[in-house]
């Protein structure tokens, strides 16, 4: 029973980490797109 709780906690932490990483990558790419659009208009 304790092993299952530990696995669940590790899984949740990993999923949160993957989600934060994906959000960070998406945010960075969106900033680059906005910068490219701004540079194209100049």
C-alpha positions, -999 to +999 in steps of 0.1 A: +000+000+000+028+024+009+045+016-024+014+027-043+013+060-025+049+067-033+044+058-070+014+081-071+033+110-056+062+105-079+039+103-109+020+135-099+053+154-094+066+142-128+034+152-145+035+186-129+071+190-140+063+180-176+034+204-176+056+233-164+083+225-189+057+224-218+042+257-206+077+273-205+086+261-240+052+273-253+057+307-236+092+311-251+080+302-286+051+326-284+075+355-274+098+347-303+068+347-327+057+381-314+092+395-317+094+382-353+061+399-362+073+431-347+106+430-366+088+422-398+067+454-395+097+476-390 
